[in-house]
Structure formats: C-alpha cells, structure tokens
Amino acid sequence: MDGQRIKAPLDYSRGPEKTWVYGALRVRDGKDLTRCVASRNSTNSITLLEDIEADNPRGDVFISTDNREPP
C-alpha cells in the first residue's frame, strides 16, 4: 500500500535474516519467474536475466526494472 516491498520477519530460529525475491512477468501470457535468494547483488540479477533469456529463446525481450532502495 505504501509503494514499498513486502516486509515480513522470518522466523526460522536463525535470527533476523532477509530473503530477497527476484521476479519477472511475461505480460503476453502471464507466465512468471521468481527466485528467492539470500542477498541482493549483481550475480543474482544476472542469473534472473539468464533465466528470462532461456525462457524466451525467440524474439525481442523488453525489460523494465525497479531497483528502488527501501527507506
């Protein structure tokens, strides 16, 4: 509602860890790709882009990103 990512505390008895969710949506047919990772970094961003490319072997791929930092 406030334009921020969903924030939920994890309770796995491991302390205050975070999980980052990377995702993509193919608007044409509604197919989504999501990946849960322990950190937000360029390696995980590149992995998502590679997954998108593998899932869309033909034609152009248009990507819109939002990398806004949480407050």
VMD Tcl script that builds the backbone (N, CA, C; Angstrom):
set m [mol new atoms 213]
animate dup $m
set s [atomselect $m all]
$s set {name element resname resid chain x y z} {
  {N N MET 1 A 0.809 -1.202 0.000}
  {CA C MET 1 A 0.000 0.000 0.000}
  {C C MET 1 A 0.850 1.264 0.000}
  {N N ASP 2 A 2.044 1.206 0.638}
  {CA C ASP 2 A 2.869 2.406 0.701}
  {C C ASP 2 A 3.898 2.470 -0.422}
  {N N GLY 3 A 3.810 1.570 -1.423}
  {CA C GLY 3 A 4.736 1.574 -2.536}
  {C C GLY 3 A 6.054 0.883 -2.251}
  {N N GLN 4 A 6.170 0.243 -1.110}
  {CA C GLN 4 A 7.399 -0.448 -0.723}
  {C C GLN 4 A 7.217 -1.949 -0.887}
  {N N ARG 5 A 8.345 -2.685 -0.900}
  {CA C ARG 5 A 8.268 -4.138 -0.965}
  {C C ARG 5 A 7.634 -4.672 0.316}
  {N N ILE 6 A 7.116 -5.870 0.232}
  {CA C ILE 6 A 6.508 -6.507 1.400}
  {C C ILE 6 A 7.603 -6.803 2.408}
  {N N LYS 7 A 7.359 -6.459 3.657}
  {CA C LYS 7 A 8.329 -6.711 4.720}
  {C C LYS 7 A 7.699 -7.676 5.714}
  {N N ALA 8 A 8.340 -8.804 5.909}
  {CA C ALA 8 A 7.830 -9.785 6.865}
  {C C ALA 8 A 9.015 -10.401 7.587}
  {N N PRO 9 A 8.978 -10.434 8.901}
  {CA C PRO 9 A 10.093 -11.054 9.626}
  {C C PRO 9 A 10.104 -12.564 9.391}
  {N N LEU 10 A 11.291 -13.112 9.231}
  {CA C LEU 10 A 11.429 -14.556 9.076}
  {C C LEU 10 A 11.608 -15.176 10.453}
  {N N ASP 11 A 10.961 -16.280 10.678}
  {CA C ASP 11 A 11.059 -16.943 11.970}
  {C C ASP 11 A 11.452 -18.398 11.762}
  {N N TYR 12 A 12.728 -18.624 11.511}
  {CA C TYR 12 A 13.245 -19.970 11.344}
  {C C TYR 12 A 14.256 -20.296 12.436}
  {N N SER 13 A 14.222 -19.581 13.506}
  {CA C SER 13 A 15.158 -19.726 14.615}
  {C C SER 13 A 16.607 -19.501 14.178}
  {N N ARG 14 A 16.797 -18.670 13.165}
  {CA C ARG 14 A 18.144 -18.359 12.689}
  {C C ARG 14 A 18.473 -16.885 12.866}
  {N N GLY 15 A 17.634 -16.158 13.485}
  {CA C GLY 15 A 17.900 -14.748 13.665}
  {C C GLY 15 A 17.213 -13.905 12.604}
  {N N PRO 16 A 17.495 -12.602 12.598}
  {CA C PRO 16 A 16.794 -11.663 11.702}
  {C C PRO 16 A 17.373 -11.670 10.282}
  {N N GLU 17 A 17.252 -12.774 9.578}
  {CA C GLU 17 A 17.763 -12.866 8.215}
  {C C GLU 17 A 16.735 -12.325 7.234}
  {N N LYS 18 A 17.208 -11.985 6.043}
  {CA C LYS 18 A 16.336 -11.469 4.997}
  {C C LYS 18 A 16.335 -12.433 3.827}
  {N N THR 19 A 15.246 -12.435 3.113}
  {CA C THR 19 A 15.154 -13.166 1.861}
  {C C THR 19 A 14.747 -12.166 0.790}
  {N N TRP 20 A 15.471 -12.160 -0.306}
  {CA C TRP 20 A 15.161 -11.276 -1.420}
  {C C TRP 20 A 14.462 -12.090 -2.488}
  {N N VAL 21 A 13.464 -11.510 -3.097}
  {CA C VAL 21 A 12.733 -12.189 -4.164}
  {C C VAL 21 A 12.979 -11.438 -5.465}
  {N N TYR 22 A 13.527 -12.154 -6.420}
  {CA C TYR 22 A 13.694 -11.623 -7.771}
  {C C TYR 22 A 12.565 -12.193 -8.608}
  {N N GLY 23 A 11.979 -11.388 -9.466}
  {CA C GLY 23 A 10.879 -11.898 -10.262}
  {C C GLY 23 A 10.747 -11.213 -11.599}
  {N N ALA 24 A 10.070 -11.897 -12.488}
  {CA C ALA 24 A 9.782 -11.370 -13.818}
  {C C ALA 24 A 8.405 -11.861 -14.233}
  {N N LEU 25 A 7.723 -11.067 -15.033}
  {CA C LEU 25 A 6.402 -11.417 -15.528}
  {C C LEU 25 A 6.394 -11.239 -17.037}
  {N N ARG 26 A 5.998 -12.285 -17.753}
  {CA C ARG 26 A 5.834 -12.174 -19.203}
  {C C ARG 26 A 4.396 -11.744 -19.430}
  {N N VAL 27 A 4.218 -10.504 -19.852}
  {CA C VAL 27 A 2.899 -9.896 -19.967}
  {C C VAL 27 A 2.041 -10.601 -21.014}
  {N N ARG 28 A 2.645 -11.075 -22.073}
  {CA C ARG 28 A 1.909 -11.709 -23.173}
  {C C ARG 28 A 1.005 -12.846 -22.692}
  {N N ASP 29 A 1.525 -13.708 -21.799}
  {CA C ASP 29 A 0.730 -14.857 -21.367}
  {C C ASP 29 A 0.627 -14.999 -19.846}
  {N N GLY 30 A 1.201 -14.075 -19.096}
  {CA C GLY 30 A 1.087 -14.077 -17.644}
  {C C GLY 30 A 2.041 -15.018 -16.928}
  {N N LYS 31 A 2.982 -15.630 -17.664}
  {CA C LYS 31 A 3.940 -16.540 -17.017}
  {C C LYS 31 A 4.911 -15.731 -16.159}
  {N N ASP 32 A 5.213 -16.259 -14.977}
  {CA C ASP 32 A 6.141 -15.555 -14.100}
  {C C ASP 32 A 7.350 -16.432 -13.789}
  {N N LEU 33 A 8.426 -15.772 -13.449}
  {CA C LEU 33 A 9.648 -16.407 -12.962}
  {C C LEU 33 A 9.979 -15.746 -11.640}
  {N N THR 34 A 10.217 -16.531 -10.605}
  {CA C THR 34 A 10.631 -15.966 -9.330}
  {C C THR 34 A 11.785 -16.770 -8.768}
  {N N ARG 35 A 12.651 -16.080 -8.058}
  {CA C ARG 35 A 13.805 -16.689 -7.406}
  {C C ARG 35 A 13.959 -16.051 -6.037}
  {N N CYS 36 A 14.059 -16.872 -4.991}
  {CA C CYS 36 A 14.335 -16.391 -3.644}
  {C C CYS 36 A 15.824 -16.567 -3.378}
  {N N VAL 37 A 16.462 -15.516 -2.905}
  {CA C VAL 37 A 17.906 -15.547 -2.682}
  {C C VAL 37 A 18.235 -14.904 -1.345}
  {N N ALA 38 A 19.422 -15.190 -0.849}
  {CA C ALA 38 A 19.839 -14.674 0.459}
  {C C ALA 38 A 20.383 -13.250 0.393}
  {N N SER 39 A 20.788 -12.798 -0.803}
  {CA C SER 39 A 21.324 -11.436 -0.897}
  {C C SER 39 A 20.950 -10.820 -2.232}
  {N N ARG 40 A 20.950 -9.509 -2.239}
  {CA C ARG 40 A 20.648 -8.763 -3.450}
  {C C ARG 40 A 21.966 -8.278 -4.019}
  {N N ASN 41 A 22.335 -8.823 -5.171}
  {CA C ASN 41 A 23.607 -8.438 -5.775}
  {C C ASN 41 A 23.540 -8.641 -7.283}
  {N N SER 42 A 24.605 -8.255 -7.962}
  {CA C SER 42 A 24.599 -8.341 -9.420}
  {C C SER 42 A 24.592 -9.780 -9.902}
  {N N THR 43 A 25.191 -10.699 -9.159}
  {CA C THR 43 A 25.188 -12.112 -9.562}
  {C C THR 43 A 23.762 -12.639 -9.644}
  {N N ASN 44 A 22.957 -12.346 -8.657}
  {CA C ASN 44 A 21.568 -12.808 -8.671}
  {C C ASN 44 A 20.747 -12.088 -9.736}
  {N N SER 45 A 21.033 -10.823 -9.992}
  {CA C SER 45 A 20.347 -10.097 -11.063}
  {C C SER 45 A 20.677 -10.711 -12.415}
  {N N ILE 46 A 21.940 -11.027 -12.631}
  {CA C ILE 46 A 22.364 -11.632 -13.895}
  {C C ILE 46 A 21.741 -13.012 -14.054}
  {N N THR 47 A 21.661 -13.780 -12.972}
  {CA C THR 47 A 21.035 -15.100 -13.036}
  {C C THR 47 A 19.577 -14.987 -13.459}
  {N N LEU 48 A 18.853 -14.010 -12.915}
  {CA C LEU 48 A 17.465 -13.812 -13.323}
  {C C LEU 48 A 17.401 -13.460 -14.806}
  {N N LEU 49 A 18.276 -12.581 -15.272}
  {CA C LEU 49 A 18.280 -12.213 -16.693}
  {C C LEU 49 A 18.575 -13.424 -17.579}
  {N N GLU 50 A 19.487 -14.280 -17.144}
  {CA C GLU 50 A 19.782 -15.504 -17.893}
  {C C GLU 50 A 18.567 -16.430 -17.928}
  {N N ASP 51 A 17.852 -16.526 -16.811}
  {CA C ASP 51 A 16.636 -17.349 -16.764}
  {C C ASP 51 A 15.570 -16.787 -17.707}
  {N N ILE 52 A 15.446 -15.463 -17.733}
  {CA C ILE 52 A 14.481 -14.831 -18.636}
  {C C ILE 52 A 14.849 -15.126 -20.083}
  {N N GLU 53 A 16.124 -14.989 -20.397}
  {CA C GLU 53 A 16.585 -15.248 -21.762}
  {C C GLU 53 A 16.336 -16.710 -22.154}
  {N N ALA 54 A 16.616 -17.638 -21.258}
  {CA C ALA 54 A 16.409 -19.063 -21.543}
  {C C ALA 54 A 14.931 -19.383 -21.737}
  {N N ASP 55 A 14.062 -18.677 -21.035}
  {CA C ASP 55 A 12.634 -18.923 -21.127}
  {C C ASP 55 A 11.999 -18.240 -22.335}
  {N N ASN 56 A 12.744 -17.354 -22.987}
  {CA C ASN 56 A 12.262 -16.608 -24.152}
  {C C ASN 56 A 13.301 -16.696 -25.266}
  {N N PRO 57 A 13.474 -17.878 -25.866}
  {CA C PRO 57 A 14.568 -18.070 -26.819}
  {C C PRO 57 A 14.405 -17.340 -28.150}
  {N N ARG 58 A 13.192 -16.921 -28.492}
  {CA C ARG 58 A 12.984 -16.253 -29.777}
  {C C ARG 58 A 12.416 -14.868 -29.567}
  {N N GLY 59 A 12.784 -13.969 -30.434}
  {CA C GLY 59 A 12.211 -12.633 -30.426}
  {C C GLY 59 A 12.857 -11.707 -29.412}
  {N N ASP 60 A 12.352 -10.505 -29.400}
  {CA C ASP 60 A 12.881 -9.475 -28.509}
  {C C ASP 60 A 12.352 -9.652 -27.088}
  {N N VAL 61 A 13.161 -9.239 -26.130}
  {CA C VAL 61 A 12.767 -9.213 -24.730}
  {C C VAL 61 A 12.908 -7.765 -24.265}
  {N N PHE 62 A 11.843 -7.216 -23.718}
  {CA C PHE 62 A 11.848 -5.852 -23.196}
  {C C PHE 62 A 11.775 -5.943 -21.680}
  {N N ILE 63 A 12.713 -5.290 -21.007}
  {CA C ILE 63 A 12.799 -5.386 -19.556}
  {C C ILE 63 A 12.639 -4.011 -18.934}
  {N N SER 64 A 11.784 -3.934 -17.940}
  {CA C SER 64 A 11.607 -2.728 -17.145}
  {C C SER 64 A 11.986 -3.102 -15.719}
  {N N THR 65 A 12.874 -2.338 -15.106}
  {CA C THR 65 A 13.340 -2.690 -13.771}
  {C C THR 65 A 12.983 -1.617 -12.751}
  {N N ASP 66 A 12.938 -2.050 -11.509}
  {CA C ASP 66 A 12.726 -1.143 -10.387}
  {C C ASP 66 A 13.721 -1.558 -9.305}
  {N N ASN 67 A 14.735 -0.775 -9.111}
  {CA C ASN 67 A 15.734 -1.101 -8.110}
  {C C ASN 67 A 15.731 -0.103 -6.967}
  {N N ARG 68 A 14.559 0.414 -6.666}
  {CA C ARG 68 A 14.440 1.414 -5.610}
  {C C ARG 68 A 14.818 0.808 -4.278}
  {N N GLU 69 A 15.662 1.491 -3.567}
  {CA C GLU 69 A 16.092 1.047 -2.230}
  {C C GLU 69 A 14.968 1.277 -1.224}
  {N N PRO 70 A 14.765 0.325 -0.316}
  {CA C PRO 70 A 13.790 0.576 0.746}
  {C C PRO 70 A 14.288 1.715 1.651}
  {N N PRO 71 A 13.364 2.432 2.274}
  {CA C PRO 71 A 13.783 3.573 3.117}
  {C C PRO 71 A 14.532 3.131 4.361}
}
mol reanalyze $m
mol bondsrecalc $m
mol representation Tube
mol addrep $m
